[in-house]
Every structure is written in structure tokens, then in C-alpha cells.
Amino acid sequence: MDEDKNKNFLLLIFSLVESKYVSVAEINNLASAASVLSELEVMPEFWLTELAVCQTADEALDILREQISEQHAIFDERYVSLLTGFLYLSVQEGKISLSEFEAELVDVIDGYSNYMMLTIEDFCHDFSPLNCLPDQNTAFGRYLIDAAEKSKIEFCAEIKPILSV
């Protein structure tokens, strides 16, 4: 894979795993399929082989963190949007609870507020008191829905073709 494509793929996979949107088995399958494609393009990426046999999500995150560091990938606005979108999809699909979603979202806002148009105050105003997902009538709800749509589009463009190999 070329360098930019590799970095984008890494951050996409990292956001999928960190948001708990994919299971360990899905991570293994994705890495195996991507490894085959990588062999066709240049050489197999060793980290894909490690990811294909990882046993837990934490192990997968460790492998990805190491690779992100080696590749000097940057956790930027795109990554924050992907992570937020996949978190939103995860809670919508029942993969994580509302309280897990809330805790993760607070961490994302706290850690990446310079990339988000929303603040912890927006979160507290539009989300926290409702004890349910905000709807599109709130700034926070619109942000989450938009991020989820972008995440789905990128997932379909980057990941689905690999899995269908």
C-alpha cells in the first residue's frame, strides 16, 4: 500500500476497533483479506499478519497503536469523525450500551476538542440530561448523525471491498 493509503487504512481500522464496531473475528478476517491484497500490491505487511491472529480487541489496539506510531499517522479531524461515527453506530446497533457510549464520547470530546465543532458543554446540554441519544434537532445530534453517515460511507468504500475478496 502507498504511505497515505496505509495511514488512512490504519486509522479506519483503529477507529473500528476502538469503537467496538467490529468483533475480534471480524478484525482477523479483515486483516487476512487485506494481507492478501497487500501481497498483490507490494509485499505483505507484517502488522496485518499479527492482526489476523490477535485474540482480543486490546491486542488488536496494541498492534495498531505500534503501527500508527511507526507510520507517523496523525489522529486528526477525519479520525475523530470516524471514531465518533462508529461509536454512534455501535450504540444504535446495540454493540455498546448508552453508558459506554457516553463515557467514550466524553473521552473523545476531552481529548480531541480542537478537532470537533462541539464542546463538553454542548454534550451536557444536548445529550446528558436526556439519557438517550440526541435527535437531529440538536447540534450534537446532527454532528453524531453526520459522523455516522461519513463513517458508513468510508467503511463501505474501504472495508467492504476487502472483505468481499
Chimera marker file (.cmm) of the C-alpha trace (Angstrom):
<marker_set name="trace">
<marker id="1" x="0.000" y="0.000" z="0.000" r="1" g="1" b="0" radius="0.5"/>
<marker id="2" x="1.221" y="3.515" z="-0.597" r="1" g="1" b="0" radius="0.5"/>
<marker id="3" x="2.051" y="5.506" z="2.520" r="1" g="1" b="0" radius="0.5"/>
<marker id="4" x="-1.035" y="7.752" z="2.679" r="1" g="1" b="0" radius="0.5"/>
<marker id="5" x="-3.402" y="4.920" z="1.862" r="1" g="1" b="0" radius="0.5"/>
<marker id="6" x="-1.752" y="2.791" z="4.539" r="1" g="1" b="0" radius="0.5"/>
<marker id="7" x="-2.143" y="5.571" z="7.148" r="1" g="1" b="0" radius="0.5"/>
<marker id="8" x="-5.789" y="6.120" z="6.214" r="1" g="1" b="0" radius="0.5"/>
<marker id="9" x="-6.459" y="2.390" z="6.398" r="1" g="1" b="0" radius="0.5"/>
<marker id="10" x="-4.727" y="2.173" z="9.804" r="1" g="1" b="0" radius="0.5"/>
<marker id="11" x="-6.824" y="4.981" z="11.255" r="1" g="1" b="0" radius="0.5"/>
<marker id="12" x="-10.007" y="3.499" z="9.803" r="1" g="1" b="0" radius="0.5"/>
<marker id="13" x="-9.251" y="0.089" z="11.323" r="1" g="1" b="0" radius="0.5"/>
<marker id="14" x="-8.218" y="1.696" z="14.625" r="1" g="1" b="0" radius="0.5"/>
<marker id="15" x="-11.497" y="3.624" z="14.825" r="1" g="1" b="0" radius="0.5"/>
<marker id="16" x="-13.467" y="0.449" z="14.032" r="1" g="1" b="0" radius="0.5"/>
<marker id="17" x="-11.733" y="-1.471" z="16.816" r="1" g="1" b="0" radius="0.5"/>
<marker id="18" x="-11.688" y="1.360" z="19.360" r="1" g="1" b="0" radius="0.5"/>
<marker id="19" x="-15.417" y="1.989" z="18.890" r="1" g="1" b="0" radius="0.5"/>
<marker id="20" x="-16.156" y="-1.741" z="19.267" r="1" g="1" b="0" radius="0.5"/>
<marker id="21" x="-17.980" y="-1.613" z="15.943" r="1" g="1" b="0" radius="0.5"/>
<marker id="22" x="-16.270" y="-4.814" z="14.797" r="1" g="1" b="0" radius="0.5"/>
<marker id="23" x="-15.580" y="-8.042" z="16.682" r="1" g="1" b="0" radius="0.5"/>
<marker id="24" x="-12.174" y="-9.692" z="17.029" r="1" g="1" b="0" radius="0.5"/>
<marker id="25" x="-13.222" y="-12.322" z="14.468" r="1" g="1" b="0" radius="0.5"/>
<marker id="26" x="-14.118" y="-9.554" z="12.010" r="1" g="1" b="0" radius="0.5"/>
<marker id="27" x="-10.778" y="-7.872" z="12.692" r="1" g="1" b="0" radius="0.5"/>
<marker id="28" x="-8.998" y="-11.168" z="11.958" r="1" g="1" b="0" radius="0.5"/>
<marker id="29" x="-10.928" y="-11.659" z="8.707" r="1" g="1" b="0" radius="0.5"/>
<marker id="30" x="-10.351" y="-8.083" z="7.600" r="1" g="1" b="0" radius="0.5"/>
<marker id="31" x="-6.607" y="-8.293" z="8.298" r="1" g="1" b="0" radius="0.5"/>
<marker id="32" x="-6.317" y="-11.624" z="6.468" r="1" g="1" b="0" radius="0.5"/>
<marker id="33" x="-8.106" y="-10.272" z="3.403" r="1" g="1" b="0" radius="0.5"/>
<marker id="34" x="-6.111" y="-7.021" z="3.466" r="1" g="1" b="0" radius="0.5"/>
<marker id="35" x="-2.903" y="-9.031" z="3.748" r="1" g="1" b="0" radius="0.5"/>
<marker id="36" x="-3.762" y="-10.913" z="0.558" r="1" g="1" b="0" radius="0.5"/>
<marker id="37" x="-4.403" y="-7.623" z="-1.254" r="1" g="1" b="0" radius="0.5"/>
<marker id="38" x="-1.182" y="-6.203" z="0.161" r="1" g="1" b="0" radius="0.5"/>
<marker id="39" x="0.765" y="-9.150" z="-1.274" r="1" g="1" b="0" radius="0.5"/>
<marker id="40" x="-0.666" y="-8.375" z="-4.694" r="1" g="1" b="0" radius="0.5"/>
<marker id="41" x="0.359" y="-4.714" z="-4.486" r="1" g="1" b="0" radius="0.5"/>
<marker id="42" x="3.828" y="-4.904" z="-2.957" r="1" g="1" b="0" radius="0.5"/>
<marker id="43" x="4.723" y="-7.134" z="-0.026" r="1" g="1" b="0" radius="0.5"/>
<marker id="44" x="2.610" y="-8.427" z="2.837" r="1" g="1" b="0" radius="0.5"/>
<marker id="45" x="2.509" y="-6.061" z="5.767" r="1" g="1" b="0" radius="0.5"/>
<marker id="46" x="3.708" y="-7.846" z="8.918" r="1" g="1" b="0" radius="0.5"/>
<marker id="47" x="1.263" y="-5.944" z="11.116" r="1" g="1" b="0" radius="0.5"/>
<marker id="48" x="-1.642" y="-7.326" z="9.076" r="1" g="1" b="0" radius="0.5"/>
<marker id="49" x="-0.405" y="-10.844" z="9.797" r="1" g="1" b="0" radius="0.5"/>
<marker id="50" x="-0.275" y="-10.030" z="13.527" r="1" g="1" b="0" radius="0.5"/>
<marker id="51" x="-3.735" y="-8.510" z="13.376" r="1" g="1" b="0" radius="0.5"/>
<marker id="52" x="-5.082" y="-11.576" z="11.582" r="1" g="1" b="0" radius="0.5"/>
<marker id="53" x="-4.223" y="-13.782" z="14.572" r="1" g="1" b="0" radius="0.5"/>
<marker id="54" x="-4.876" y="-11.439" z="17.507" r="1" g="1" b="0" radius="0.5"/>
<marker id="55" x="-7.092" y="-12.833" z="20.249" r="1" g="1" b="0" radius="0.5"/>
<marker id="56" x="-8.594" y="-9.703" z="21.820" r="1" g="1" b="0" radius="0.5"/>
<marker id="57" x="-9.569" y="-6.166" z="20.905" r="1" g="1" b="0" radius="0.5"/>
<marker id="58" x="-6.914" y="-4.854" z="23.309" r="1" g="1" b="0" radius="0.5"/>
<marker id="59" x="-4.263" y="-6.886" z="21.486" r="1" g="1" b="0" radius="0.5"/>
<marker id="60" x="-5.526" y="-5.520" z="18.167" r="1" g="1" b="0" radius="0.5"/>
<marker id="61" x="-5.368" y="-1.951" z="19.502" r="1" g="1" b="0" radius="0.5"/>
<marker id="62" x="-1.786" y="-2.503" z="20.705" r="1" g="1" b="0" radius="0.5"/>
<marker id="63" x="-0.754" y="-3.784" z="17.259" r="1" g="1" b="0" radius="0.5"/>
<marker id="64" x="-2.457" y="-0.835" z="15.577" r="1" g="1" b="0" radius="0.5"/>
<marker id="65" x="-1.006" y="1.736" z="18.002" r="1" g="1" b="0" radius="0.5"/>
<marker id="66" x="2.500" y="0.451" z="17.318" r="1" g="1" b="0" radius="0.5"/>
<marker id="67" x="1.937" y="0.627" z="13.574" r="1" g="1" b="0" radius="0.5"/>
<marker id="68" x="0.379" y="4.088" z="13.801" r="1" g="1" b="0" radius="0.5"/>
<marker id="69" x="3.449" y="5.251" z="15.694" r="1" g="1" b="0" radius="0.5"/>
<marker id="70" x="5.820" y="3.691" z="13.147" r="1" g="1" b="0" radius="0.5"/>
<marker id="71" x="3.882" y="5.195" z="10.239" r="1" g="1" b="0" radius="0.5"/>
<marker id="72" x="3.645" y="8.603" z="11.976" r="1" g="1" b="0" radius="0.5"/>
<marker id="73" x="-0.095" y="8.662" z="11.359" r="1" g="1" b="0" radius="0.5"/>
<marker id="74" x="-1.914" y="11.612" z="12.885" r="1" g="1" b="0" radius="0.5"/>
<marker id="75" x="-5.132" y="11.447" z="14.859" r="1" g="1" b="0" radius="0.5"/>
<marker id="76" x="-6.838" y="14.267" z="13.005" r="1" g="1" b="0" radius="0.5"/>
<marker id="77" x="-10.341" y="15.515" z="12.261" r="1" g="1" b="0" radius="0.5"/>
<marker id="78" x="-11.006" y="12.562" z="9.950" r="1" g="1" b="0" radius="0.5"/>
<marker id="79" x="-10.129" y="10.080" z="12.675" r="1" g="1" b="0" radius="0.5"/>
<marker id="80" x="-12.296" y="11.880" z="15.248" r="1" g="1" b="0" radius="0.5"/>
<marker id="81" x="-15.222" y="11.860" z="12.832" r="1" g="1" b="0" radius="0.5"/>
<marker id="82" x="-14.743" y="8.144" z="12.127" r="1" g="1" b="0" radius="0.5"/>
<marker id="83" x="-14.454" y="7.260" z="15.802" r="1" g="1" b="0" radius="0.5"/>
<marker id="84" x="-17.488" y="9.331" z="16.755" r="1" g="1" b="0" radius="0.5"/>
<marker id="85" x="-19.491" y="7.917" z="13.865" r="1" g="1" b="0" radius="0.5"/>
<marker id="86" x="-18.641" y="4.308" z="14.658" r="1" g="1" b="0" radius="0.5"/>
<marker id="87" x="-19.391" y="4.891" z="18.363" r="1" g="1" b="0" radius="0.5"/>
<marker id="88" x="-22.795" y="6.263" z="17.390" r="1" g="1" b="0" radius="0.5"/>
<marker id="89" x="-23.447" y="3.301" z="15.086" r="1" g="1" b="0" radius="0.5"/>
<marker id="90" x="-22.267" y="0.907" z="17.816" r="1" g="1" b="0" radius="0.5"/>
<marker id="91" x="-24.771" y="2.228" z="20.338" r="1" g="1" b="0" radius="0.5"/>
<marker id="92" x="-27.549" y="2.346" z="17.724" r="1" g="1" b="0" radius="0.5"/>
<marker id="93" x="-26.902" y="-1.293" z="16.817" r="1" g="1" b="0" radius="0.5"/>
<marker id="94" x="-26.675" y="-2.420" z="20.459" r="1" g="1" b="0" radius="0.5"/>
<marker id="95" x="-22.965" y="-3.291" z="20.335" r="1" g="1" b="0" radius="0.5"/>
<marker id="96" x="-22.268" y="-0.958" z="23.254" r="1" g="1" b="0" radius="0.5"/>
<marker id="97" x="-24.557" y="0.417" z="25.952" r="1" g="1" b="0" radius="0.5"/>
<marker id="98" x="-25.666" y="4.017" z="26.213" r="1" g="1" b="0" radius="0.5"/>
<marker id="99" x="-23.480" y="4.475" z="29.304" r="1" g="1" b="0" radius="0.5"/>
<marker id="100" x="-20.427" y="3.080" z="27.433" r="1" g="1" b="0" radius="0.5"/>
<marker id="101" x="-21.221" y="5.428" z="24.556" r="1" g="1" b="0" radius="0.5"/>
<marker id="102" x="-21.494" y="8.386" z="26.910" r="1" g="1" b="0" radius="0.5"/>
<marker id="103" x="-18.188" y="7.563" z="28.644" r="1" g="1" b="0" radius="0.5"/>
<marker id="104" x="-16.362" y="7.123" z="25.316" r="1" g="1" b="0" radius="0.5"/>
<marker id="105" x="-17.856" y="10.306" z="23.924" r="1" g="1" b="0" radius="0.5"/>
<marker id="106" x="-16.734" y="12.339" z="26.936" r="1" g="1" b="0" radius="0.5"/>
<marker id="107" x="-13.195" y="10.990" z="26.388" r="1" g="1" b="0" radius="0.5"/>
<marker id="108" x="-13.311" y="11.845" z="22.678" r="1" g="1" b="0" radius="0.5"/>
<marker id="109" x="-14.558" y="15.375" z="23.331" r="1" g="1" b="0" radius="0.5"/>
<marker id="110" x="-11.999" y="15.874" z="26.076" r="1" g="1" b="0" radius="0.5"/>
<marker id="111" x="-9.098" y="14.539" z="24.009" r="1" g="1" b="0" radius="0.5"/>
<marker id="112" x="-9.976" y="15.914" z="20.602" r="1" g="1" b="0" radius="0.5"/>
<marker id="113" x="-11.982" y="19.086" z="21.233" r="1" g="1" b="0" radius="0.5"/>
<marker id="114" x="-9.672" y="21.022" z="18.902" r="1" g="1" b="0" radius="0.5"/>
<marker id="115" x="-10.993" y="18.880" z="16.002" r="1" g="1" b="0" radius="0.5"/>
<marker id="116" x="-14.646" y="18.949" z="16.990" r="1" g="1" b="0" radius="0.5"/>
<marker id="117" x="-17.096" y="21.753" z="16.500" r="1" g="1" b="0" radius="0.5"/>
<marker id="118" x="-18.729" y="20.728" z="19.773" r="1" g="1" b="0" radius="0.5"/>
<marker id="119" x="-17.702" y="21.104" z="23.376" r="1" g="1" b="0" radius="0.5"/>
<marker id="120" x="-18.365" y="19.272" z="26.602" r="1" g="1" b="0" radius="0.5"/>
<marker id="121" x="-20.974" y="21.967" z="27.329" r="1" g="1" b="0" radius="0.5"/>
<marker id="122" x="-22.830" y="21.008" z="24.114" r="1" g="1" b="0" radius="0.5"/>
<marker id="123" x="-22.665" y="17.402" z="25.217" r="1" g="1" b="0" radius="0.5"/>
<marker id="124" x="-24.047" y="18.197" z="28.660" r="1" g="1" b="0" radius="0.5"/>
<marker id="125" x="-26.803" y="20.370" z="27.206" r="1" g="1" b="0" radius="0.5"/>
<marker id="126" x="-27.915" y="18.183" z="24.264" r="1" g="1" b="0" radius="0.5"/>
<marker id="127" x="-27.157" y="14.655" z="25.424" r="1" g="1" b="0" radius="0.5"/>
<marker id="128" x="-26.529" y="14.101" z="29.087" r="1" g="1" b="0" radius="0.5"/>
<marker id="129" x="-29.857" y="15.217" z="30.602" r="1" g="1" b="0" radius="0.5"/>
<marker id="130" x="-31.905" y="13.200" z="28.077" r="1" g="1" b="0" radius="0.5"/>
<marker id="131" x="-30.395" y="9.816" z="28.993" r="1" g="1" b="0" radius="0.5"/>
<marker id="132" x="-30.977" y="8.792" z="25.378" r="1" g="1" b="0" radius="0.5"/>
<marker id="133" x="-29.439" y="9.528" z="22.004" r="1" g="1" b="0" radius="0.5"/>
<marker id="134" x="-29.999" y="13.121" z="20.902" r="1" g="1" b="0" radius="0.5"/>
<marker id="135" x="-32.074" y="13.638" z="17.784" r="1" g="1" b="0" radius="0.5"/>
<marker id="136" x="-31.278" y="15.721" z="14.738" r="1" g="1" b="0" radius="0.5"/>
<marker id="137" x="-32.926" y="18.782" z="16.267" r="1" g="1" b="0" radius="0.5"/>
<marker id="138" x="-29.859" y="19.370" z="18.434" r="1" g="1" b="0" radius="0.5"/>
<marker id="139" x="-26.384" y="20.432" z="17.329" r="1" g="1" b="0" radius="0.5"/>
<marker id="140" x="-24.940" y="17.365" z="18.990" r="1" g="1" b="0" radius="0.5"/>
<marker id="141" x="-27.460" y="15.047" z="17.346" r="1" g="1" b="0" radius="0.5"/>
<marker id="142" x="-26.753" y="16.484" z="13.905" r="1" g="1" b="0" radius="0.5"/>
<marker id="143" x="-23.000" y="16.086" z="14.488" r="1" g="1" b="0" radius="0.5"/>
<marker id="144" x="-23.398" y="12.425" z="15.514" r="1" g="1" b="0" radius="0.5"/>
<marker id="145" x="-25.692" y="11.595" z="12.601" r="1" g="1" b="0" radius="0.5"/>
<marker id="146" x="-23.347" y="13.281" z="10.134" r="1" g="1" b="0" radius="0.5"/>
<marker id="147" x="-20.314" y="11.469" z="11.573" r="1" g="1" b="0" radius="0.5"/>
<marker id="148" x="-22.158" y="8.140" z="11.406" r="1" g="1" b="0" radius="0.5"/>
<marker id="149" x="-23.076" y="8.699" z="7.750" r="1" g="1" b="0" radius="0.5"/>
<marker id="150" x="-19.477" y="9.597" z="6.853" r="1" g="1" b="0" radius="0.5"/>
<marker id="151" x="-18.204" y="6.539" z="8.744" r="1" g="1" b="0" radius="0.5"/>
<marker id="152" x="-20.634" y="4.252" z="6.908" r="1" g="1" b="0" radius="0.5"/>
<marker id="153" x="-19.573" y="5.679" z="3.559" r="1" g="1" b="0" radius="0.5"/>
<marker id="154" x="-15.879" y="5.209" z="4.303" r="1" g="1" b="0" radius="0.5"/>
<marker id="155" x="-16.495" y="1.711" z="5.698" r="1" g="1" b="0" radius="0.5"/>
<marker id="156" x="-18.351" y="0.737" z="2.524" r="1" g="1" b="0" radius="0.5"/>
<marker id="157" x="-15.695" y="2.273" z="0.281" r="1" g="1" b="0" radius="0.5"/>
<marker id="158" x="-12.610" y="0.889" z="2.053" r="1" g="1" b="0" radius="0.5"/>
<marker id="159" x="-13.582" y="-2.203" z="4.035" r="1" g="1" b="0" radius="0.5"/>
<marker id="160" x="-16.423" y="-3.952" z="2.214" r="1" g="1" b="0" radius="0.5"/>
<marker id="161" x="-14.369" y="-4.439" z="-0.991" r="1" g="1" b="0" radius="0.5"/>
<marker id="162" x="-11.588" y="-6.062" z="1.049" r="1" g="1" b="0" radius="0.5"/>
<marker id="163" x="-13.988" y="-8.395" z="2.824" r="1" g="1" b="0" radius="0.5"/>
<marker id="164" x="-15.578" y="-9.472" z="-0.448" r="1" g="1" b="0" radius="0.5"/>
<marker id="165" x="-12.246" y="-10.767" z="-1.833" r="1" g="1" b="0" radius="0.5"/>
<link id1="1" id2="2" r="1" g="1" b="0" radius="0.2"/>
<link id1="2" id2="3" r="1" g="1" b="0" radius="0.2"/>
<link id1="3" id2="4" r="1" g="1" b="0" radius="0.2"/>
<link id1="4" id2="5" r="1" g="1" b="0" radius="0.2"/>
<link id1="5" id2="6" r="1" g="1" b="0" radius="0.2"/>
<link id1="6" id2="7" r="1" g="1" b="0" radius="0.2"/>
<link id1="7" id2="8" r="1" g="1" b="0" radius="0.2"/>
<link id1="8" id2="9" r="1" g="1" b="0" radius="0.2"/>
<link id1="9" id2="10" r="1" g="1" b="0" radius="0.2"/>
<link id1="10" id2="11" r="1" g="1" b="0" radius="0.2"/>
<link id1="11" id2="12" r="1" g="1" b="0" radius="0.2"/>
<link id1="12" id2="13" r="1" g="1" b="0" radius="0.2"/>
<link id1="13" id2="14" r="1" g="1" b="0" radius="0.2"/>
<link id1="14" id2="15" r="1" g="1" b="0" radius="0.2"/>
<link id1="15" id2="16" r="1" g="1" b="0" radius="0.2"/>
<link id1="16" id2="17" r="1" g="1" b="0" radius="0.2"/>
<link id1="17" id2="18" r="1" g="1" b="0" radius="0.2"/>
<link id1="18" id2="19" r="1" g="1" b="0" radius="0.2"/>
<link id1="19" id2="20" r="1" g="1" b="0" radius="0.2"/>
<link id1="20" id2="21" r="1" g="1" b="0" radius="0.2"/>
<link id1="21" id2="22" r="1" g="1" b="0" radius="0.2"/>
<link id1="22" id2="23" r="1" g="1" b="0" radius="0.2"/>
<link id1="23" id2="24" r="1" g="1" b="0" radius="0.2"/>
<link id1="24" id2="25" r="1" g="1" b="0" radius="0.2"/>
<link id1="25" id2="26" r="1" g="1" b="0" radius="0.2"/>
<link id1="26" id2="27" r="1" g="1" b="0" radius="0.2"/>
<link id1="27" id2="28" r="1" g="1" b="0" radius="0.2"/>
<link id1="28" id2="29" r="1" g="1" b="0" radius="0.2"/>
<link id1="29" id2="30" r="1" g="1" b="0" radius="0.2"/>
<link id1="30" id2="31" r="1" g="1" b="0" radius="0.2"/>
<link id1="31" id2="32" r="1" g="1" b="0" radius="0.2"/>
<link id1="32" id2="33" r="1" g="1" b="0" radius="0.2"/>
<link id1="33" id2="34" r="1" g="1" b="0" radius="0.2"/>
<link id1="34" id2="35" r="1" g="1" b="0" radius="0.2"/>
<link id1="35" id2="36" r="1" g="1" b="0" radius="0.2"/>
<link id1="36" id2="37" r="1" g="1" b="0" radius="0.2"/>
<link id1="37" id2="38" r="1" g="1" b="0" radius="0.2"/>
<link id1="38" id2="39" r="1" g="1" b="0" radius="0.2"/>
<link id1="39" id2="40" r="1" g="1" b="0" radius="0.2"/>
<link id1="40" id2="41" r="1" g="1" b="0" radius="0.2"/>
<link id1="41" id2="42" r="1" g="1" b="0" radius="0.2"/>
<link id1="42" id2="43" r="1" g="1" b="0" radius="0.2"/>
<link id1="43" id2="44" r="1" g="1" b="0" radius="0.2"/>
<link id1="44" id2="45" r="1" g="1" b="0" radius="0.2"/>
<link id1="45" id2="46" r="1" g="1" b="0" radius="0.2"/>
<link id1="46" id2="47" r="1" g="1" b="0" radius="0.2"/>
<link id1="47" id2="48" r="1" g="1" b="0" radius="0.2"/>
<link id1="48" id2="49" r="1" g="1" b="0" radius="0.2"/>
<link id1="49" id2="50" r="1" g="1" b="0" radius="0.2"/>
<link id1="50" id2="51" r="1" g="1" b="0" radius="0.2"/>
<link id1="51" id2="52" r="1" g="1" b="0" radius="0.2"/>
<link id1="52" id2="53" r="1" g="1" b="0" radius="0.2"/>
<link id1="53" id2="54" r="1" g="1" b="0" radius="0.2"/>
<link id1="54" id2="55" r="1" g="1" b="0" radius="0.2"/>
<link id1="55" id2="56" r="1" g="1" b="0" radius="0.2"/>
<link id1="56" id2="57" r="1" g="1" b="0" radius="0.2"/>
<link id1="57" id2="58" r="1" g="1" b="0" radius="0.2"/>
<link id1="58" id2="59" r="1" g="1" b="0" radius="0.2"/>
<link id1="59" id2="60" r="1" g="1" b="0" radius="0.2"/>
<link id1="60" id2="61" r="1" g="1" b="0" radius="0.2"/>
<link id1="61" id2="62" r="1" g="1" b="0" radius="0.2"/>
<link id1="62" id2="63" r="1" g="1" b="0" radius="0.2"/>
<link id1="63" id2="64" r="1" g="1" b="0" radius="0.2"/>
<link id1="64" id2="65" r="1" g="1" b="0" radius="0.2"/>
<link id1="65" id2="66" r="1" g="1" b="0" radius="0.2"/>
<link id1="66" id2="67" r="1" g="1" b="0" radius="0.2"/>
<link id1="67" id2="68" r="1" g="1" b="0" radius="0.2"/>
<link id1="68" id2="69" r="1" g="1" b="0" radius="0.2"/>
<link id1="69" id2="70" r="1" g="1" b="0" radius="0.2"/>
<link id1="70" id2="71" r="1" g="1" b="0" radius="0.2"/>
<link id1="71" id2="72" r="1" g="1" b="0" radius="0.2"/>
<link id1="72" id2="73" r="1" g="1" b="0" radius="0.2"/>
<link id1="73" id2="74" r="1" g="1" b="0" radius="0.2"/>
<link id1="74" id2="75" r="1" g="1" b="0" radius="0.2"/>
<link id1="75" id2="76" r="1" g="1" b="0" radius="0.2"/>
<link id1="76" id2="77" r="1" g="1" b="0" radius="0.2"/>
<link id1="77" id2="78" r="1" g="1" b="0" radius="0.2"/>
<link id1="78" id2="79" r="1" g="1" b="0" radius="0.2"/>
<link id1="79" id2="80" r="1" g="1" b="0" radius="0.2"/>
<link id1="80" id2="81" r="1" g="1" b="0" radius="0.2"/>
<link id1="81" id2="82" r="1" g="1" b="0" radius="0.2"/>
<link id1="82" id2="83" r="1" g="1" b="0" radius="0.2"/>
<link id1="83" id2="84" r="1" g="1" b="0" radius="0.2"/>
<link id1="84" id2="85" r="1" g="1" b="0" radius="0.2"/>
<link id1="85" id2="86" r="1" g="1" b="0" radius="0.2"/>
<link id1="86" id2="87" r="1" g="1" b="0" radius="0.2"/>
<link id1="87" id2="88" r="1" g="1" b="0" radius="0.2"/>
<link id1="88" id2="89" r="1" g="1" b="0" radius="0.2"/>
<link id1="89" id2="90" r="1" g="1" b="0" radius="0.2"/>
<link id1="90" id2="91" r="1" g="1" b="0" radius="0.2"/>
<link id1="91" id2="92" r="1" g="1" b="0" radius="0.2"/>
<link id1="92" id2="93" r="1" g="1" b="0" radius="0.2"/>
<link id1="93" id2="94" r="1" g="1" b="0" radius="0.2"/>
<link id1="94" id2="95" r="1" g="1" b="0" radius="0.2"/>
<link id1="95" id2="96" r="1" g="1" b="0" radius="0.2"/>
<link id1="96" id2="97" r="1" g="1" b="0" radius="0.2"/>
<link id1="97" id2="98" r="1" g="1" b="0" radius="0.2"/>
<link id1="98" id2="99" r="1" g="1" b="0" radius="0.2"/>
<link id1="99" id2="100" r="1" g="1" b="0" radius="0.2"/>
<link id1="100" id2="101" r="1" g="1" b="0" radius="0.2"/>
<link id1="101" id2="102" r="1" g="1" b="0" radius="0.2"/>
<link id1="102" id2="103" r="1" g="1" b="0" radius="0.2"/>
<link id1="103" id2="104" r="1" g="1" b="0" radius="0.2"/>
<link id1="104" id2="105" r="1" g="1" b="0" radius="0.2"/>
<link id1="105" id2="106" r="1" g="1" b="0" radius="0.2"/>
<link id1="106" id2="107" r="1" g="1" b="0" radius="0.2"/>
<link id1="107" id2="108" r="1" g="1" b="0" radius="0.2"/>
<link id1="108" id2="109" r="1" g="1" b="0" radius="0.2"/>
<link id1="109" id2="110" r="1" g="1" b="0" radius="0.2"/>
<link id1="110" id2="111" r="1" g="1" b="0" radius="0.2"/>
<link id1="111" id2="112" r="1" g="1" b="0" radius="0.2"/>
<link id1="112" id2="113" r="1" g="1" b="0" radius="0.2"/>
<link id1="113" id2="114" r="1" g="1" b="0" radius="0.2"/>
<link id1="114" id2="115" r="1" g="1" b="0" radius="0.2"/>
<link id1="115" id2="116" r="1" g="1" b="0" radius="0.2"/>
<link id1="116" id2="117" r="1" g="1" b="0" radius="0.2"/>
<link id1="117" id2="118" r="1" g="1" b="0" radius="0.2"/>
<link id1="118" id2="119" r="1" g="1" b="0" radius="0.2"/>
<link id1="119" id2="120" r="1" g="1" b="0" radius="0.2"/>
<link id1="120" id2="121" r="1" g="1" b="0" radius="0.2"/>
<link id1="121" id2="122" r="1" g="1" b="0" radius="0.2"/>
<link id1="122" id2="123" r="1" g="1" b="0" radius="0.2"/>
<link id1="123" id2="124" r="1" g="1" b="0" radius="0.2"/>
<link id1="124" id2="125" r="1" g="1" b="0" radius="0.2"/>
<link id1="125" id2="126" r="1" g="1" b="0" radius="0.2"/>
<link id1="126" id2="127" r="1" g="1" b="0" radius="0.2"/>
<link id1="127" id2="128" r="1" g="1" b="0" radius="0.2"/>
<link id1="128" id2="129" r="1" g="1" b="0" radius="0.2"/>
<link id1="129" id2="130" r="1" g="1" b="0" radius="0.2"/>
<link id1="130" id2="131" r="1" g="1" b="0" radius="0.2"/>
<link id1="131" id2="132" r="1" g="1" b="0" radius="0.2"/>
<link id1="132" id2="133" r="1" g="1" b="0" radius="0.2"/>
<link id1="133" id2="134" r="1" g="1" b="0" radius="0.2"/>
<link id1="134" id2="135" r="1" g="1" b="0" radius="0.2"/>
<link id1="135" id2="136" r="1" g="1" b="0" radius="0.2"/>
<link id1="136" id2="137" r="1" g="1" b="0" radius="0.2"/>
<link id1="137" id2="138" r="1" g="1" b="0" radius="0.2"/>
<link id1="138" id2="139" r="1" g="1" b="0" radius="0.2"/>
<link id1="139" id2="140" r="1" g="1" b="0" radius="0.2"/>
<link id1="140" id2="141" r="1" g="1" b="0" radius="0.2"/>
<link id1="141" id2="142" r="1" g="1" b="0" radius="0.2"/>
<link id1="142" id2="143" r="1" g="1" b="0" radius="0.2"/>
<link id1="143" id2="144" r="1" g="1" b="0" radius="0.2"/>
<link id1="144" id2="145" r="1" g="1" b="0" radius="0.2"/>
<link id1="145" id2="146" r="1" g="1" b="0" radius="0.2"/>
<link id1="146" id2="147" r="1" g="1" b="0" radius="0.2"/>
<link id1="147" id2="148" r="1" g="1" b="0" radius="0.2"/>
<link id1="148" id2="149" r="1" g="1" b="0" radius="0.2"/>
<link id1="149" id2="150" r="1" g="1" b="0" radius="0.2"/>
<link id1="150" id2="151" r="1" g="1" b="0" radius="0.2"/>
<link id1="151" id2="152" r="1" g="1" b="0" radius="0.2"/>
<link id1="152" id2="153" r="1" g="1" b="0" radius="0.2"/>
<link id1="153" id2="154" r="1" g="1" b="0" radius="0.2"/>
<link id1="154" id2="155" r="1" g="1" b="0" radius="0.2"/>
<link id1="155" id2="156" r="1" g="1" b="0" radius="0.2"/>
<link id1="156" id2="157" r="1" g="1" b="0" radius="0.2"/>
<link id1="157" id2="158" r="1" g="1" b="0" radius="0.2"/>
<link id1="158" id2="159" r="1" g="1" b="0" radius="0.2"/>
<link id1="159" id2="160" r="1" g="1" b="0" radius="0.2"/>
<link id1="160" id2="161" r="1" g="1" b="0" radius="0.2"/>
<link id1="161" id2="162" r="1" g="1" b="0" radius="0.2"/>
<link id1="162" id2="163" r="1" g="1" b="0" radius="0.2"/>
<link id1="163" id2="164" r="1" g="1" b="0" radius="0.2"/>
<link id1="164" id2="165" r="1" g="1" b="0" radius="0.2"/>
</marker_set>
